[in-house]
Amino acid sequence: MADDVNEGIENALNVIVSTTGSSENMKKDLKTTIFDITSNLRKLFGKLLDTNENKARKIIELEKQVVNTKEKMEVGRSRSLYYIAEPSSAPQRKKHGQTVSKVEQLSGVRDKLYSEVVAGKVTHKVYKITVTSSDNQTGETIKEIMKSQINPTEI
């Protein structure tokens, strides 16, 4: 379609130039003005065509970049779908004093250590109580006294 428009414009300008050249009644100044204007019009149309071609090339390049980026995103999404958060049973190999799993080697993502996962969680501490008798009673009598006075279901 652009070629048809280009040829149509070129033909119209050629008709103007040929009509001006064949006309004997026109003054010389008028003929030179028409020739200059048609020359300028040809240059301007040429620039328009160049800018359109440049923009078309740029659009094609950007479309290729979009396709490449979408492919990379799909690869990343597919890798993240198959990532397992549990510790891997894959064989380990040593690398500078650290173990590196097969999952990390393939995907480039390191498995989290247990200490890293639970680092932000609050843990309840368990305390041990030692009870002694002031009357020098045996351990079993102390247990019986505690069972009779303390209800474990309330605790």
C-alpha positions as CSV (number, residue, x, y, z in Angstrom):
1,M,0.0,0.0,0.0
2,A,2.9,2.4,0.8
3,D,4.4,1.6,-2.6
4,D,1.1,2.5,-4.3
5,V,1.0,5.9,-2.5
6,N,4.6,6.6,-3.3
7,E,4.1,5.8,-7.0
8,G,0.9,8.0,-7.1
9,I,2.7,11.0,-5.6
10,E,5.6,10.5,-7.9
11,N,3.4,10.3,-11.0
12,A,1.4,13.5,-9.9
13,L,4.7,15.4,-9.5
14,N,6.0,14.2,-12.9
15,V,2.7,15.4,-14.5
16,I,3.1,18.8,-13.0
17,V,6.8,19.0,-14.1
18,S,6.0,17.8,-17.7
19,T,3.1,20.2,-18.0
20,T,5.2,23.1,-16.8
21,G,8.0,22.2,-19.2
22,S,5.7,21.9,-22.2
23,S,3.8,25.1,-21.5
24,E,5.1,28.0,-23.6
25,N,2.8,30.6,-22.2
26,M,4.3,30.5,-18.7
27,K,7.0,33.0,-17.5
28,K,10.4,31.7,-16.7
29,D,10.1,32.7,-13.0
30,L,6.9,30.8,-12.6
31,K,8.4,27.7,-14.2
32,T,11.4,27.7,-11.8
33,T,9.1,28.2,-8.8
34,I,7.1,25.1,-9.8
35,F,10.2,23.1,-10.4
36,D,11.6,24.1,-7.0
37,I,8.3,23.3,-5.2
38,T,8.1,19.8,-6.8
39,S,11.7,19.2,-5.9
40,N,11.0,20.2,-2.2
41,L,7.8,18.0,-2.2
42,R,9.9,15.0,-3.4
43,K,12.4,15.5,-0.7
44,L,9.7,15.8,2.0
45,F,7.9,12.7,0.8
46,G,11.2,10.8,0.9
47,K,11.8,11.9,4.5
48,L,8.3,10.8,5.4
49,L,8.9,7.4,3.9
50,D,12.2,7.0,5.8
51,T,10.7,7.9,9.1
52,N,7.8,5.5,8.5
53,E,10.3,2.7,7.7
54,N,12.4,3.5,10.8
55,K,9.3,3.4,13.0
56,A,8.3,0.1,11.4
57,R,11.7,-1.4,12.1
58,K,11.6,-0.1,15.7
59,I,8.2,-1.6,16.2
60,I,9.4,-5.0,14.9
61,E,12.4,-4.9,17.3
62,L,10.2,-4.0,20.3
63,E,7.8,-6.8,19.4
64,K,10.7,-9.3,19.4
65,Q,11.9,-8.0,22.8
66,V,8.4,-8.5,24.1
67,V,8.2,-12.0,22.9
68,N,11.7,-12.8,24.4
69,T,10.7,-11.3,27.7
70,K,7.4,-13.3,27.8
71,E,9.4,-16.5,27.1
72,K,11.8,-15.7,30.0
73,M,8.9,-15.0,32.3
74,E,7.2,-18.3,31.4
75,V,10.5,-20.1,32.1
76,G,10.8,-18.4,35.5
77,R,7.1,-19.2,36.3
78,S,7.5,-22.8,35.4
79,R,10.6,-23.1,37.6
80,S,8.8,-21.5,40.5
81,L,5.9,-23.9,40.2
82,Y,8.0,-26.9,40.6
83,Y,10.2,-25.6,43.4
84,I,9.9,-27.7,46.5
85,A,10.2,-25.9,49.9
86,E,11.0,-29.2,51.8
87,P,14.5,-30.3,52.3
88,S,15.7,-32.2,49.3
89,S,16.8,-35.8,49.4
90,A,19.0,-35.2,46.4
91,P,22.7,-36.1,46.8
92,Q,24.8,-33.3,48.3
93,R,28.2,-32.2,47.1
94,K,30.7,-30.0,48.9
95,K,31.5,-26.5,47.6
96,H,33.9,-24.3,49.6
97,G,32.9,-26.0,52.9
98,Q,29.2,-25.8,52.2
99,T,26.8,-28.4,50.9
100,V,25.0,-27.7,47.7
101,S,22.0,-29.7,46.7
102,K,21.1,-30.8,43.1
103,V,18.0,-28.6,43.2
104,E,20.2,-25.6,43.9
105,Q,22.6,-26.6,41.1
106,L,19.8,-26.8,38.5
107,S,17.6,-23.9,39.5
108,G,20.2,-21.6,41.1
109,V,17.9,-21.3,44.1
110,R,19.4,-22.3,47.5
111,D,17.4,-24.4,49.9
112,K,16.7,-22.6,53.1
113,L,18.3,-23.9,56.3
114,Y,16.0,-24.9,59.1
115,S,17.5,-22.1,61.3
116,E,16.6,-19.5,58.6
117,V,13.0,-20.7,58.3
118,V,12.3,-20.6,62.1
119,A,14.4,-17.5,62.8
120,G,11.4,-15.1,63.0
121,K,9.1,-17.5,64.9
122,V,8.7,-17.2,68.7
123,T,9.4,-20.4,70.5
124,H,8.0,-21.3,73.9
125,K,10.7,-22.2,76.4
126,V,10.2,-25.2,78.6
127,Y,11.4,-24.9,82.2
128,K,12.2,-27.6,84.6
129,I,11.1,-27.3,88.2
130,T,12.9,-29.0,91.1
131,V,10.8,-29.4,94.2
132,T,12.4,-30.3,97.5
133,S,10.8,-31.0,100.8
134,S,11.6,-29.0,103.9
135,D,10.6,-32.0,106.1
136,N,13.0,-34.4,104.2
137,Q,10.3,-36.4,102.7
138,T,10.9,-39.0,99.9
139,G,10.4,-38.2,96.2
140,E,7.3,-40.4,96.0
141,T,5.5,-38.8,98.9
142,I,6.2,-35.4,97.3
143,K,4.7,-36.6,94.0
144,E,1.6,-37.8,95.9
145,I,1.2,-34.5,97.7
146,M,1.5,-32.5,94.4
147,K,-1.0,-34.8,92.6
148,S,-3.5,-34.3,95.4
149,Q,-3.1,-30.6,95.6
150,I,-2.6,-29.7,91.9
151,N,-5.1,-30.5,89.1
152,P,-3.2,-31.0,85.8
153,T,-6.3,-30.4,83.7
154,E,-6.5,-26.8,85.1
155,I,-3.0,-26.1,84.1
